Amino acid sequence: MREARLREALLDVRVADAAGAEERGRRLVQAAYAAAPPALRPRRRTGTRRGLQAALAAGLLAVAISPAGAAVRDWVDDAVDSGNPPARPALTSLPAPGELLVDSARGQWIVHEDGSKRLLGAYAQSTWSARGLFVAATGRGQLLALDPQGEVRWTVTRSGSVTDPAWSPDRYRVAYLNSGTLRVVAADGTSDRALEPRVARVTPSWRPGPHHVITFADRRGSVRAVDADSGAPVFATDPGPVPTRLAWAEDGRRLLVVEPSRLRILDRGGEEIWSMAAPAGREFGEAALVPGTDRVAAVVASQAEPSRSELLLAGPRGPASRLFSGPGRFGGVEPSPDGRWLLLAWQSADQWLFLDLGNPQRVVAVSGISADFDPGTTSPPTFPALAGWCCPAAG
């Protein structure tokens, strides 16, 4: 068939379920992009990028002429020379042992290793207890303890806001913020008391070890640690930028301090042992220590629009390396409990990306995350937040 006749024939085609075809095509193009992002392409393979661009253009044409999503997907799979599989339409399993805790507009979800999910309830924030035996959640003026089936074990009610819960590694204490005051409660819901007034809005972090040492930031940007039982100070850093995240390593030897302009690692006594400044014109977002290593997985984003984000792996030993980059904004980053995978929440693409740290070129992408965790909504679904990837012994 000559090109002119083909064009005429295409224009005469009646499209069944045109809106559905357009949505399937949009997701397909998004998945094709995530399957072969420029950041993961060796520079010498320029043909791959041209092939991707051609595939995206052809995919858009296919949307206009065909509602058969499966057939279009197969065609683009053949057209894109990708070392990674296309984005999965649903989360069917986790690539490493453990369970995910997710905060969504619908509520808190537990995602099991086989990909199945359980909705715990409609709360604001959540966090795992040690070994994943319980979940601490916050609601309007409430701190609650739940089991993995969603049953409420106890509730503490306070006036004002209740946010940022943190369960101690030995499971005997829970810290939280109450309208700017750091409070601590026993793990059975008793002995709720104020520990420090006028703290910054950053989730506190418990230092693993024999004592209940809680670390927090005050409003001057000083990172402080105190014994939660006696109130005795342990250390305090000089004032500075208010951190956005505090996280102790599992062995209690290193504290990650995340600021928009830099990353820092402190020792048990609060002394700085490593730092990294954000590149010019960029700032750090979410970051996490990789279990079993001294490396930090950190999101860095451009401050200008249109934005572009990168996921870096950095630490005291050796230069930082770029694991992934893409347009738009990244959300949270969570290492698997065994330290072999990273889960990157790509908010702008509505995807989760699982990156194999043993083979950074291997990326498992899952699309449609917002709708998956906010089913049945009549409004545009909201992208969920990662609340933790807990241990294989969960439950």
Contacts in CASP RR format, 6 or more apart in sequence:
PFRMAT RR
TARGET T0000
AUTHOR 0000-0000-0000
METHOD contacts of the structure
MODEL  1
MREARLREALLDVRVADAAGAEERGRRLVQAAYAAAPPALRPRRRTGTRR
GLQAALAAGLLAVAISPAGAAVRDWVDDAVDSGNPPARPALTSLPAPGEL
LVDSARGQWIVHEDGSKRLLGAYAQSTWSARGLFVAATGRGQLLALDPQG
EVRWTVTRSGSVTDPAWSPDRYRVAYLNSGTLRVVAADGTSDRALEPRVA
RVTPSWRPGPHHVITFADRRGSVRAVDADSGAPVFATDPGPVPTRLAWAE
DGRRLLVVEPSRLRILDRGGEEIWSMAAPAGREFGEAALVPGTDRVAAVV
ASQAEPSRSELLLAGPRGPASRLFSGPGRFGGVEPSPDGRWLLLAWQSAD
QWLFLDLGNPQRVVAVSGISADFDPGTTSPPTFPALAGWCCPAAG
1 9 0 8 1.000
10 64 0 8 1.000
10 65 0 8 1.000
13 65 0 8 1.000
15 21 0 8 1.000
15 64 0 8 1.000
15 65 0 8 1.000
15 66 0 8 1.000
15 67 0 8 1.000
16 67 0 8 1.000
17 67 0 8 1.000
18 67 0 8 1.000
20 67 0 8 1.000
21 63 0 8 1.000
21 66 0 8 1.000
21 67 0 8 1.000
21 69 0 8 1.000
22 63 0 8 1.000
24 63 0 8 1.000
24 67 0 8 1.000
24 69 0 8 1.000
24 72 0 8 1.000
25 59 0 8 1.000
25 60 0 8 1.000
25 62 0 8 1.000
25 63 0 8 1.000
25 69 0 8 1.000
25 72 0 8 1.000
26 63 0 8 1.000
27 89 0 8 1.000
27 367 0 8 1.000
27 368 0 8 1.000
28 59 0 8 1.000
28 63 0 8 1.000
28 69 0 8 1.000
28 72 0 8 1.000
28 73 0 8 1.000
28 76 0 8 1.000
29 56 0 8 1.000
29 59 0 8 1.000
29 60 0 8 1.000
30 87 0 8 1.000
30 349 0 8 1.000
30 350 0 8 1.000
30 351 0 8 1.000
30 367 0 8 1.000
31 86 0 8 1.000
31 87 0 8 1.000
31 351 0 8 1.000
31 365 0 8 1.000
31 367 0 8 1.000
32 52 0 8 1.000
32 55 0 8 1.000
32 56 0 8 1.000
32 59 0 8 1.000
32 76 0 8 1.000
32 80 0 8 1.000
32 82 0 8 1.000
32 86 0 8 1.000
33 52 0 8 1.000
33 56 0 8 1.000
33 349 0 8 1.000
34 87 0 8 1.000
34 346 0 8 1.000
34 349 0 8 1.000
34 351 0 8 1.000
34 353 0 8 1.000
34 363 0 8 1.000
34 365 0 8 1.000
34 367 0 8 1.000
35 80 0 8 1.000
35 82 0 8 1.000
35 83 0 8 1.000
35 84 0 8 1.000
35 85 0 8 1.000
35 86 0 8 1.000
35 87 0 8 1.000
35 363 0 8 1.000
35 365 0 8 1.000
36 48 0 8 1.000
36 52 0 8 1.000
36 80 0 8 1.000
36 81 0 8 1.000
36 82 0 8 1.000
36 83 0 8 1.000
36 84 0 8 1.000
37 324 0 8 1.000
37 325 0 8 1.000
37 326 0 8 1.000
37 363 0 8 1.000
38 49 0 8 1.000
38 325 0 8 1.000
38 326 0 8 1.000
39 310 0 8 1.000
39 322 0 8 1.000
39 324 0 8 1.000
39 325 0 8 1.000
39 326 0 8 1.000
40 84 0 8 1.000
40 324 0 8 1.000
40 360 0 8 1.000
40 361 0 8 1.000
40 363 0 8 1.000
41 48 0 8 1.000
41 49 0 8 1.000
47 81 0 8 1.000
48 81 0 8 1.000
48 82 0 8 1.000
51 79 0 8 1.000
51 80 0 8 1.000
51 81 0 8 1.000
52 80 0 8 1.000
52 81 0 8 1.000
52 82 0 8 1.000
54 79 0 8 1.000
55 76 0 8 1.000
55 79 0 8 1.000
55 80 0 8 1.000
58 75 0 8 1.000
58 76 0 8 1.000
58 79 0 8 1.000
59 72 0 8 1.000
59 75 0 8 1.000
59 76 0 8 1.000
62 72 0 8 1.000
62 75 0 8 1.000
62 76 0 8 1.000
63 72 0 8 1.000
66 72 0 8 1.000
73 86 0 8 1.000
76 86 0 8 1.000
77 86 0 8 1.000
80 86 0 8 1.000
83 361 0 8 1.000
84 361 0 8 1.000
84 362 0 8 1.000
84 363 0 8 1.000
84 364 0 8 1.000
84 365 0 8 1.000
85 364 0 8 1.000
85 365 0 8 1.000
86 365 0 8 1.000
87 351 0 8 1.000
87 365 0 8 1.000
87 366 0 8 1.000
87 367 0 8 1.000
88 364 0 8 1.000
88 365 0 8 1.000
88 366 0 8 1.000
88 367 0 8 1.000
89 367 0 8 1.000
89 368 0 8 1.000
90 366 0 8 1.000
90 368 0 8 1.000
90 372 0 8 1.000
91 111 0 8 1.000
91 115 0 8 1.000
91 352 0 8 1.000
91 366 0 8 1.000
91 369 0 8 1.000
91 372 0 8 1.000
92 114 0 8 1.000
92 115 0 8 1.000
93 113 0 8 1.000
93 114 0 8 1.000
93 115 0 8 1.000
94 100 0 8 1.000
94 111 0 8 1.000
94 112 0 8 1.000
94 113 0 8 1.000
94 115 0 8 1.000
94 336 0 8 1.000
94 354 0 8 1.000
95 336 0 8 1.000
95 341 0 8 1.000
95 354 0 8 1.000
95 356 0 8 1.000
95 364 0 8 1.000
96 336 0 8 1.000
96 337 0 8 1.000
96 338 0 8 1.000
96 339 0 8 1.000
96 340 0 8 1.000
96 341 0 8 1.000
97 113 0 8 1.000
97 336 0 8 1.000
97 337 0 8 1.000
97 338 0 8 1.000
97 392 0 8 1.000
98 113 0 8 1.000
98 336 0 8 1.000
98 337 0 8 1.000
98 389 0 8 1.000
98 390 0 8 1.000
98 391 0 8 1.000
98 392 0 8 1.000
98 394 0 8 1.000
99 110 0 8 1.000
99 111 0 8 1.000
99 112 0 8 1.000
99 113 0 8 1.000
99 132 0 8 1.000
99 148 0 8 1.000
99 389 0 8 1.000
99 390 0 8 1.000
99 394 0 8 1.000
99 395 0 8 1.000
100 109 0 8 1.000
100 110 0 8 1.000
100 111 0 8 1.000
100 334 0 8 1.000
100 343 0 8 1.000
100 386 0 8 1.000
100 388 0 8 1.000
100 389 0 8 1.000
100 390 0 8 1.000
101 108 0 8 1.000
101 109 0 8 1.000
101 110 0 8 1.000
101 111 0 8 1.000
101 126 0 8 1.000
101 127 0 8 1.000
101 128 0 8 1.000
101 135 0 8 1.000
101 386 0 8 1.000
101 387 0 8 1.000
101 388 0 8 1.000
101 389 0 8 1.000
101 390 0 8 1.000
102 108 0 8 1.000
102 109 0 8 1.000
102 110 0 8 1.000
102 111 0 8 1.000
102 373 0 8 1.000
102 384 0 8 1.000
102 385 0 8 1.000
102 386 0 8 1.000
102 387 0 8 1.000
103 123 0 8 1.000
103 124 0 8 1.000
103 125 0 8 1.000
103 126 0 8 1.000
103 384 0 8 1.000
103 385 0 8 1.000
103 386 0 8 1.000
103 387 0 8 1.000
104 373 0 8 1.000
104 374 0 8 1.000
104 382 0 8 1.000
104 384 0 8 1.000
104 385 0 8 1.000
105 373 0 8 1.000
105 374 0 8 1.000
105 377 0 8 1.000
105 381 0 8 1.000
105 382 0 8 1.000
105 384 0 8 1.000
106 119 0 8 1.000
106 122 0 8 1.000
106 373 0 8 1.000
106 374 0 8 1.000
106 375 0 8 1.000
106 377 0 8 1.000
107 119 0 8 1.000
107 120 0 8 1.000
107 121 0 8 1.000
107 122 0 8 1.000
107 123 0 8 1.000
108 119 0 8 1.000
108 120 0 8 1.000
108 121 0 8 1.000
108 122 0 8 1.000
108 123 0 8 1.000
108 126 0 8 1.000
108 135 0 8 1.000
108 137 0 8 1.000
108 146 0 8 1.000
108 387 0 8 1.000
109 117 0 8 1.000
109 118 0 8 1.000
109 119 0 8 1.000
109 120 0 8 1.000
109 373 0 8 1.000
109 384 0 8 1.000
110 117 0 8 1.000
110 118 0 8 1.000
110 120 0 8 1.000
110 135 0 8 1.000
110 148 0 8 1.000
111 117 0 8 1.000
112 118 0 8 1.000
113 392 0 8 1.000
117 373 0 8 1.000
118 148 0 8 1.000
118 149 0 8 1.000
118 150 0 8 1.000
120 126 0 8 1.000
120 135 0 8 1.000
120 137 0 8 1.000
120 146 0 8 1.000
120 148 0 8 1.000
120 150 0 8 1.000
121 137 0 8 1.000
121 146 0 8 1.000
121 150 0 8 1.000
123 137 0 8 1.000
123 138 0 8 1.000
123 139 0 8 1.000
123 144 0 8 1.000
124 137 0 8 1.000
124 138 0 8 1.000
124 139 0 8 1.000
124 140 0 8 1.000
124 163 0 8 1.000
125 137 0 8 1.000
125 138 0 8 1.000
125 139 0 8 1.000
125 163 0 8 1.000
125 164 0 8 1.000
125 165 0 8 1.000
125 387 0 8 1.000
126 135 0 8 1.000
126 136 0 8 1.000
126 137 0 8 1.000
126 138 0 8 1.000
126 165 0 8 1.000
126 387 0 8 1.000
127 135 0 8 1.000
127 136 0 8 1.000
127 165 0 8 1.000
127 166 0 8 1.000
127 167 0 8 1.000
127 203 0 8 1.000
127 387 0 8 1.000
127 388 0 8 1.000
128 134 0 8 1.000
128 135 0 8 1.000
128 167 0 8 1.000
128 387 0 8 1.000
128 388 0 8 1.000
128 390 0 8 1.000
128 394 0 8 1.000
129 135 0 8 1.000
129 136 0 8 1.000
129 167 0 8 1.000
129 171 0 8 1.000
129 187 0 8 1.000
130 167 0 8 1.000
130 168 0 8 1.000
130 169 0 8 1.000
130 170 0 8 1.000
130 171 0 8 1.000
131 171 0 8 1.000
131 390 0 8 1.000
131 391 0 8 1.000
131 393 0 8 1.000
131 394 0 8 1.000
131 395 0 8 1.000
132 148 0 8 1.000
132 390 0 8 1.000
132 391 0 8 1.000
132 393 0 8 1.000
132 394 0 8 1.000
132 395 0 8 1.000
133 147 0 8 1.000
133 148 0 8 1.000
133 171 0 8 1.000
133 394 0 8 1.000
133 395 0 8 1.000
134 145 0 8 1.000
134 146 0 8 1.000
134 147 0 8 1.000
134 148 0 8 1.000
134 153 0 8 1.000
134 167 0 8 1.000
134 171 0 8 1.000
135 145 0 8 1.000
135 146 0 8 1.000
135 147 0 8 1.000
135 148 0 8 1.000
135 150 0 8 1.000
136 143 0 8 1.000
136 144 0 8 1.000
136 145 0 8 1.000
136 146 0 8 1.000
136 165 0 8 1.000
136 166 0 8 1.000
136 167 0 8 1.000
136 174 0 8 1.000
136 176 0 8 1.000
137 143 0 8 1.000
137 144 0 8 1.000
137 145 0 8 1.000
137 146 0 8 1.000
137 165 0 8 1.000
138 144 0 8 1.000
138 162 0 8 1.000
138 163 0 8 1.000
138 164 0 8 1.000
138 165 0 8 1.000
138 176 0 8 1.000
139 162 0 8 1.000
140 162 0 8 1.000
141 157 0 8 1.000
141 158 0 8 1.000
141 159 0 8 1.000
141 160 0 8 1.000
141 161 0 8 1.000
141 162 0 8 1.000
142 155 0 8 1.000
142 156 0 8 1.000
142 157 0 8 1.000
142 158 0 8 1.000
142 162 0 8 1.000
143 155 0 8 1.000
143 156 0 8 1.000
143 158 0 8 1.000
143 162 0 8 1.000
143 165 0 8 1.000
143 174 0 8 1.000
143 176 0 8 1.000
143 185 0 8 1.000
144 152 0 8 1.000
144 153 0 8 1.000
144 154 0 8 1.000
144 155 0 8 1.000
144 156 0 8 1.000
145 152 0 8 1.000
145 153 0 8 1.000
145 154 0 8 1.000
145 155 0 8 1.000
145 174 0 8 1.000
145 187 0 8 1.000
145 189 0 8 1.000
146 152 0 8 1.000
146 153 0 8 1.000
147 153 0 8 1.000
148 394 0 8 1.000
148 395 0 8 1.000
154 188 0 8 1.000
154 189 0 8 1.000
156 162 0 8 1.000
156 185 0 8 1.000
156 189 0 8 1.000
156 192 0 8 1.000
158 178 0 8 1.000
158 183 0 8 1.000
158 192 0 8 1.000
159 179 0 8 1.000
160 178 0 8 1.000
160 179 0 8 1.000
161 177 0 8 1.000
161 178 0 8 1.000
161 179 0 8 1.000
162 176 0 8 1.000
162 177 0 8 1.000
162 178 0 8 1.000
163 176 0 8 1.000
163 177 0 8 1.000
163 201 0 8 1.000
164 176 0 8 1.000
164 177 0 8 1.000
164 201 0 8 1.000
164 202 0 8 1.000
164 203 0 8 1.000
164 204 0 8 1.000
165 174 0 8 1.000
165 175 0 8 1.000
165 176 0 8 1.000
165 203 0 8 1.000
166 174 0 8 1.000
166 175 0 8 1.000
166 176 0 8 1.000
166 203 0 8 1.000
166 204 0 8 1.000
166 205 0 8 1.000
166 206 0 8 1.000
166 214 0 8 1.000
167 173 0 8 1.000
167 174 0 8 1.000
167 187 0 8 1.000
167 206 0 8 1.000
168 174 0 8 1.000
168 175 0 8 1.000
168 187 0 8 1.000
168 206 0 8 1.000
168 212 0 8 1.000
168 214 0 8 1.000
168 228 0 8 1.000
169 206 0 8 1.000
169 208 0 8 1.000
169 209 0 8 1.000
170 209 0 8 1.000
170 212 0 8 1.000
171 187 0 8 1.000
172 186 0 8 1.000
172 187 0 8 1.000
172 212 0 8 1.000
173 184 0 8 1.000
173 185 0 8 1.000
173 186 0 8 1.000
173 187 0 8 1.000
173 206 0 8 1.000
173 212 0 8 1.000
173 214 0 8 1.000
173 228 0 8 1.000
174 184 0 8 1.000
174 185 0 8 1.000
174 186 0 8 1.000
174 187 0 8 1.000
174 189 0 8 1.000
175 182 0 8 1.000
175 183 0 8 1.000
175 184 0 8 1.000
175 195 0 8 1.000
175 204 0 8 1.000
175 206 0 8 1.000
175 214 0 8 1.000
175 216 0 8 1.000
175 228 0 8 1.000
176 182 0 8 1.000
176 183 0 8 1.000
176 185 0 8 1.000
177 183 0 8 1.000
177 199 0 8 1.000
177 201 0 8 1.000
177 203 0 8 1.000
177 204 0 8 1.000
178 194 0 8 1.000
180 197 0 8 1.000
180 198 0 8 1.000
180 199 0 8 1.000
180 201 0 8 1.000
181 194 0 8 1.000
181 195 0 8 1.000
181 196 0 8 1.000
181 197 0 8 1.000
181 198 0 8 1.000
181 199 0 8 1.000
182 194 0 8 1.000
182 195 0 8 1.000
182 196 0 8 1.000
182 197 0 8 1.000
182 199 0 8 1.000
182 204 0 8 1.000
182 214 0 8 1.000
182 216 0 8 1.000
183 192 0 8 1.000
183 193 0 8 1.000
183 194 0 8 1.000
183 195 0 8 1.000
184 192 0 8 1.000
184 193 0 8 1.000
184 195 0 8 1.000
184 212 0 8 1.000
184 214 0 8 1.000
184 228 0 8 1.000
185 191 0 8 1.000
185 192 0 8 1.000
185 193 0 8 1.000
186 192 0 8 1.000
195 214 0 8 1.000
195 226 0 8 1.000
195 228 0 8 1.000
195 231 0 8 1.000
196 216 0 8 1.000
196 218 0 8 1.000
196 224 0 8 1.000
196 226 0 8 1.000
198 218 0 8 1.000
198 219 0 8 1.000
199 216 0 8 1.000
199 217 0 8 1.000
199 218 0 8 1.000
199 219 0 8 1.000
200 216 0 8 1.000
200 217 0 8 1.000
200 218 0 8 1.000
200 219 0 8 1.000
200 221 0 8 1.000
200 242 0 8 1.000
200 243 0 8 1.000
202 216 0 8 1.000
202 217 0 8 1.000
202 242 0 8 1.000
202 243 0 8 1.000
202 244 0 8 1.000
202 245 0 8 1.000
202 246 0 8 1.000
203 245 0 8 1.000
203 246 0 8 1.000
204 214 0 8 1.000
204 215 0 8 1.000
204 216 0 8 1.000
204 246 0 8 1.000
205 214 0 8 1.000
205 215 0 8 1.000
205 216 0 8 1.000
205 246 0 8 1.000
205 247 0 8 1.000
205 248 0 8 1.000
205 255 0 8 1.000
206 212 0 8 1.000
206 213 0 8 1.000
206 214 0 8 1.000
206 215 0 8 1.000
206 248 0 8 1.000
207 213 0 8 1.000
207 214 0 8 1.000
207 215 0 8 1.000
207 225 0 8 1.000
207 248 0 8 1.000
207 252 0 8 1.000
207 255 0 8 1.000
207 268 0 8 1.000
208 248 0 8 1.000
208 249 0 8 1.000
208 250 0 8 1.000
208 251 0 8 1.000
208 252 0 8 1.000
209 252 0 8 1.000
211 227 0 8 1.000
211 229 0 8 1.000
212 227 0 8 1.000
212 228 0 8 1.000
212 229 0 8 1.000
213 225 0 8 1.000
213 226 0 8 1.000
213 227 0 8 1.000
213 228 0 8 1.000
213 234 0 8 1.000
214 225 0 8 1.000
214 226 0 8 1.000
214 228 0 8 1.000
215 223 0 8 1.000
215 224 0 8 1.000
215 225 0 8 1.000
215 246 0 8 1.000
215 248 0 8 1.000
215 255 0 8 1.000
216 223 0 8 1.000
216 224 0 8 1.000
216 225 0 8 1.000
216 246 0 8 1.000
217 223 0 8 1.000
217 224 0 8 1.000
217 242 0 8 1.000
217 243 0 8 1.000
217 246 0 8 1.000
218 224 0 8 1.000
219 242 0 8 1.000
220 239 0 8 1.000
220 240 0 8 1.000
221 239 0 8 1.000
221 240 0 8 1.000
221 241 0 8 1.000
221 242 0 8 1.000
221 243 0 8 1.000
222 236 0 8 1.000
222 237 0 8 1.000
222 238 0 8 1.000
222 239 0 8 1.000
222 240 0 8 1.000
223 236 0 8 1.000
223 237 0 8 1.000
223 243 0 8 1.000
223 246 0 8 1.000
223 255 0 8 1.000
223 257 0 8 1.000
223 266 0 8 1.000
223 270 0 8 1.000
224 233 0 8 1.000
224 235 0 8 1.000
224 236 0 8 1.000
224 237 0 8 1.000
225 233 0 8 1.000
225 234 0 8 1.000
225 235 0 8 1.000
225 236 0 8 1.000
225 269 0 8 1.000
225 270 0 8 1.000
226 232 0 8 1.000
226 233 0 8 1.000
226 234 0 8 1.000
227 233 0 8 1.000
227 234 0 8 1.000
234 269 0 8 1.000
235 269 0 8 1.000
235 270 0 8 1.000
237 266 0 8 1.000
237 270 0 8 1.000
237 272 0 8 1.000
241 259 0 8 1.000
241 260 0 8 1.000
241 261 0 8 1.000
242 259 0 8 1.000
243 257 0 8 1.000
243 258 0 8 1.000
243 259 0 8 1.000
244 258 0 8 1.000
244 259 0 8 1.000
244 260 0 8 1.000
244 284 0 8 1.000
244 285 0 8 1.000
245 256 0 8 1.000
245 257 0 8 1.000
245 258 0 8 1.000
245 286 0 8 1.000
245 287 0 8 1.000
246 255 0 8 1.000
246 256 0 8 1.000
246 257 0 8 1.000
246 258 0 8 1.000
247 255 0 8 1.000
247 256 0 8 1.000
247 258 0 8 1.000
247 287 0 8 1.000
247 288 0 8 1.000
247 289 0 8 1.000
248 254 0 8 1.000
248 255 0 8 1.000
248 256 0 8 1.000
249 255 0 8 1.000
249 256 0 8 1.000
249 289 0 8 1.000
249 292 0 8 1.000
250 291 0 8 1.000
250 292 0 8 1.000
252 268 0 8 1.000
253 267 0 8 1.000
253 268 0 8 1.000
254 265 0 8 1.000
254 266 0 8 1.000
254 267 0 8 1.000
254 273 0 8 1.000
254 289 0 8 1.000
254 294 0 8 1.000
255 265 0 8 1.000
255 266 0 8 1.000
255 267 0 8 1.000
255 268 0 8 1.000
255 270 0 8 1.000
256 263 0 8 1.000
256 264 0 8 1.000
256 265 0 8 1.000
256 287 0 8 1.000
256 288 0 8 1.000
256 289 0 8 1.000
256 296 0 8 1.000
257 263 0 8 1.000
257 264 0 8 1.000
257 265 0 8 1.000
257 266 0 8 1.000
258 284 0 8 1.000
258 285 0 8 1.000
258 286 0 8 1.000
258 287 0 8 1.000
258 298 0 8 1.000
259 284 0 8 1.000
260 278 0 8 1.000
260 283 0 8 1.000
260 284 0 8 1.000
260 285 0 8 1.000
261 277 0 8 1.000
261 278 0 8 1.000
261 283 0 8 1.000
261 284 0 8 1.000
262 275 0 8 1.000
262 276 0 8 1.000
262 277 0 8 1.000
262 278 0 8 1.000
262 284 0 8 1.000
263 275 0 8 1.000
263 276 0 8 1.000
263 284 0 8 1.000
263 287 0 8 1.000
263 296 0 8 1.000
263 298 0 8 1.000
263 314 0 8 1.000
264 272 0 8 1.000
264 274 0 8 1.000
264 275 0 8 1.000
265 272 0 8 1.000
265 273 0 8 1.000
265 274 0 8 1.000
265 275 0 8 1.000
265 294 0 8 1.000
265 296 0 8 1.000
265 315 0 8 1.000
265 316 0 8 1.000
266 272 0 8 1.000
266 273 0 8 1.000
267 273 0 8 1.000
273 316 0 8 1.000
274 315 0 8 1.000
274 316 0 8 1.000
276 314 0 8 1.000
276 315 0 8 1.000
276 320 0 8 1.000
278 284 0 8 1.000
278 300 0 8 1.000
279 300 0 8 1.000
281 302 0 8 1.000
281 303 0 8 1.000
281 304 0 8 1.000
282 300 0 8 1.000
282 301 0 8 1.000
282 302 0 8 1.000
282 303 0 8 1.000
283 300 0 8 1.000
283 301 0 8 1.000
283 303 0 8 1.000
284 298 0 8 1.000
284 299 0 8 1.000
284 300 0 8 1.000
285 298 0 8 1.000
285 299 0 8 1.000
285 300 0 8 1.000
285 301 0 8 1.000
285 330 0 8 1.000
285 331 0 8 1.000
286 298 0 8 1.000
286 299 0 8 1.000
286 330 0 8 1.000
286 331 0 8 1.000
286 332 0 8 1.000
286 333 0 8 1.000
287 296 0 8 1.000
287 297 0 8 1.000
287 298 0 8 1.000
287 299 0 8 1.000
287 333 0 8 1.000
288 296 0 8 1.000
288 297 0 8 1.000
288 298 0 8 1.000
288 333 0 8 1.000
288 334 0 8 1.000
288 335 0 8 1.000
289 295 0 8 1.000
289 296 0 8 1.000
289 297 0 8 1.000
289 335 0 8 1.000
290 296 0 8 1.000
290 297 0 8 1.000
290 313 0 8 1.000
290 335 0 8 1.000
290 339 0 8 1.000
290 342 0 8 1.000
290 357 0 8 1.000
291 335 0 8 1.000
291 336 0 8 1.000
291 337 0 8 1.000
291 338 0 8 1.000
291 339 0 8 1.000
292 339 0 8 1.000
293 339 0 8 1.000
294 315 0 8 1.000
294 316 0 8 1.000
294 317 0 8 1.000
295 313 0 8 1.000
295 314 0 8 1.000
295 315 0 8 1.000
296 313 0 8 1.000
296 314 0 8 1.000
296 315 0 8 1.000
297 311 0 8 1.000
297 312 0 8 1.000
297 313 0 8 1.000
297 323 0 8 1.000
297 333 0 8 1.000
297 335 0 8 1.000
297 342 0 8 1.000
298 311 0 8 1.000
298 312 0 8 1.000
298 313 0 8 1.000
298 314 0 8 1.000
298 333 0 8 1.000
299 309 0 8 1.000
299 310 0 8 1.000
299 311 0 8 1.000
299 312 0 8 1.000
299 330 0 8 1.000
299 331 0 8 1.000
299 332 0 8 1.000
299 333 0 8 1.000
299 344 0 8 1.000
300 309 0 8 1.000
300 310 0 8 1.000
300 312 0 8 1.000
301 307 0 8 1.000
301 308 0 8 1.000
301 309 0 8 1.000
301 310 0 8 1.000
301 328 0 8 1.000
301 329 0 8 1.000
301 330 0 8 1.000
302 308 0 8 1.000
302 309 0 8 1.000
306 327 0 8 1.000
306 328 0 8 1.000
307 327 0 8 1.000
307 328 0 8 1.000
307 329 0 8 1.000
308 325 0 8 1.000
308 326 0 8 1.000
308 327 0 8 1.000
308 328 0 8 1.000
309 325 0 8 1.000
309 326 0 8 1.000
309 327 0 8 1.000
309 328 0 8 1.000
309 329 0 8 1.000
309 330 0 8 1.000
310 322 0 8 1.000
310 324 0 8 1.000
310 325 0 8 1.000
310 326 0 8 1.000
311 322 0 8 1.000
311 323 0 8 1.000
311 324 0 8 1.000
311 325 0 8 1.000
311 330 0 8 1.000
311 333 0 8 1.000
311 342 0 8 1.000
311 344 0 8 1.000
311 355 0 8 1.000
312 320 0 8 1.000
312 321 0 8 1.000
312 322 0 8 1.000
312 323 0 8 1.000
313 320 0 8 1.000
313 321 0 8 1.000
313 323 0 8 1.000
313 357 0 8 1.000
314 320 0 8 1.000
314 321 0 8 1.000
321 360 0 8 1.000
323 342 0 8 1.000
323 355 0 8 1.000
323 360 0 8 1.000
324 344 0 8 1.000
324 353 0 8 1.000
324 355 0 8 1.000
324 360 0 8 1.000
324 363 0 8 1.000
326 346 0 8 1.000
327 348 0 8 1.000
328 347 0 8 1.000
328 348 0 8 1.000
328 349 0 8 1.000
329 347 0 8 1.000
329 348 0 8 1.000
330 344 0 8 1.000
330 345 0 8 1.000
330 346 0 8 1.000
330 347 0 8 1.000
330 348 0 8 1.000
331 344 0 8 1.000
331 345 0 8 1.000
331 346 0 8 1.000
331 347 0 8 1.000
331 385 0 8 1.000
331 386 0 8 1.000
332 344 0 8 1.000
332 345 0 8 1.000
332 385 0 8 1.000
332 386 0 8 1.000
333 342 0 8 1.000
333 343 0 8 1.000
333 344 0 8 1.000
333 345 0 8 1.000
333 386 0 8 1.000
334 342 0 8 1.000
334 343 0 8 1.000
334 386 0 8 1.000
334 388 0 8 1.000
334 389 0 8 1.000
335 341 0 8 1.000
335 342 0 8 1.000
335 343 0 8 1.000
335 389 0 8 1.000
336 342 0 8 1.000
336 343 0 8 1.000
336 389 0 8 1.000
337 389 0 8 1.000
337 390 0 8 1.000
337 391 0 8 1.000
337 392 0 8 1.000
338 392 0 8 1.000
339 357 0 8 1.000
340 356 0 8 1.000
340 357 0 8 1.000
340 358 0 8 1.000
341 354 0 8 1.000
341 355 0 8 1.000
341 356 0 8 1.000
341 357 0 8 1.000
342 354 0 8 1.000
342 355 0 8 1.000
342 357 0 8 1.000
343 352 0 8 1.000
343 353 0 8 1.000
343 354 0 8 1.000
343 355 0 8 1.000
343 386 0 8 1.000
343 389 0 8 1.000
344 352 0 8 1.000
344 353 0 8 1.000
344 354 0 8 1.000
344 355 0 8 1.000
345 352 0 8 1.000
345 369 0 8 1.000
345 383 0 8 1.000
345 384 0 8 1.000
345 385 0 8 1.000
345 386 0 8 1.000
346 352 0 8 1.000
346 353 0 8 1.000
347 383 0 8 1.000
349 367 0 8 1.000
350 367 0 8 1.000
350 368 0 8 1.000
350 369 0 8 1.000
350 370 0 8 1.000
350 383 0 8 1.000
351 365 0 8 1.000
351 366 0 8 1.000
351 367 0 8 1.000
351 368 0 8 1.000
351 369 0 8 1.000
352 365 0 8 1.000
352 366 0 8 1.000
352 369 0 8 1.000
353 363 0 8 1.000
353 364 0 8 1.000
353 365 0 8 1.000
353 366 0 8 1.000
354 363 0 8 1.000
354 364 0 8 1.000
354 365 0 8 1.000
354 366 0 8 1.000
355 362 0 8 1.000
355 363 0 8 1.000
356 362 0 8 1.000
356 363 0 8 1.000
356 364 0 8 1.000
369 383 0 8 1.000
369 384 0 8 1.000
370 380 0 8 1.000
370 381 0 8 1.000
370 382 0 8 1.000
370 383 0 8 1.000
370 384 0 8 1.000
371 377 0 8 1.000
371 381 0 8 1.000
373 381 0 8 1.000
373 384 0 8 1.000
374 381 0 8 1.000
374 382 0 8 1.000
374 384 0 8 1.000
END
